[in-house]
Amino acid sequence: MSQDSSFYFPAPRAQRFCSQCGTPLTQIIPPEDNRLRDACGRCGAIHYQNPRNVVGVLPIWQDKVLLCRRAIEPRYNTWTLPAGFMELGETTAQGAMRETQEEAGAQIALGKLYTVIDVPHAEQVHFYYLARVLSPALYPGPESLDAAFFALPDIPWDNLAFRTVATTLQHYLRDKPSGIFPVHHYDIPAPRPE
Amino acid sequence: MSQDSSFYFPAPRAQRFCSQCGTPLTQIIPPEDNRLRDACGRCGAIHYQNPRNVVGVLPIWQDKVLLCRRAIEPRYNTWTLPAGFMELGETTAQGAMRETQEEAGAQIALGKLYTVIDVPHAEQVHFYYLARVLSPALYPGPESLDAAFFALPDIPWDNLAFRTVATTLQHYLRDKPSGIFPVHHYDIPAPRPE
């Protein structure tokens, strides 16, 4: 089997068949639960779904911030901090370092957890760590069109990928004069309809 | 269909059939990915899996902490802070309040995010908020055998449900004299084999 990349797609939230026995699912409120779940009337498996974590880094090299230009949807061709979905078996810190390697090919020393951002309409929680870049050599991976360092006054505010990226950078600019970088925890509200 | 509660079980991580088309799954490394995923050779759906968040509260009433005695596995009959899996569409704060209502029936005013704990061997991240209990009336739900207030010297350290509960309580005891409660972020290492 050697399908090309256009054949594959991430399974969406909507589930139609039981992952355990292949039977079509029904929606029920299970005993002692209080909301509808996808359940299998044949084998009894309940298919809970939960929010996902996005883990990333705010990497600094000589007062410049490392950003990646996205080679994938959503937000193709916009600039982002290196970040991606947390994987099984890793910590948020390990995931953030892995994403920095995969998207920018950058060598970093990870710093402290900096922003924790609830994004309920996207069913996500985002975590950004501070990091120090150890070498200016960058090797952007297949998910990035480019990776580059931006002096803080040159951050492309009008072309950033996500509000969690923009707000994390804003917190950094605000905290930098004091040199104190506490954990910032906040929510991103759902976008208003146009 | 009215199955009793013993019929149902949470679907485990191991997936055998495609949730989109019911076809048996195979494991492949998808194009431009770098690890094995459960994928469908018929429709192309890739079934990623990700860690889950557990959200809870450290609720205080007149210098006493509210704990619940678990009526469910794992750790049946041990004491826990009110907490549970984060649901789709809610923030970590909303989930923490919901779990407090479901497990203890307690009225609370939610405070700040207090601990963020990576538990990679359990494929989880735990979040605990500080909270002030508004009334001593408790109405434990079906997942709790009991809910009760403990003076801090009386915390049942030998019978707590999880290390994230114990360490969150330990941080609280340590921070209380100063009245300063910063966000604590740390990892829980895998338990050592006996």
Interface residues (C-beta under 8 A of the other chain):
Chain A: M1 Q3 D4 S5 F7 Y8 F9 P10 A11 P12 R13 Q15 R16 F17 C18 S19 Q20 C21 G22 T23 P24 T26 I28 P30 P31 E32 N34 R35 A39 G41 G44 A45 I46 H47 Y48 Q49 N50 P51 R52 N53 F85 M86 E87 L88 G89 E90 T91 T92 A93 Q94 E102 K112 L113 V116 D118 P120 H121 E123 V125 P142 E143 P182 V183 H185 D187
Chain B: M1 Q3 D4 S5 F7 Y8 F9 P10 A11 P12 R13 Q15 R16 F17 C18 S19 Q20 C21 G22 T23 P24 T26 I28 P30 P31 E32 N34 R35 A39 G41 G44 A45 I46 H47 Y48 Q49 N50 P51 R52 N53 F85 M86 E87 L88 G89 E90 T91 T92 A93 Q94 E102 K112 L113 V116 D118 P120 H121 E123 V125 P142 E143 P182 V183 H185 D187
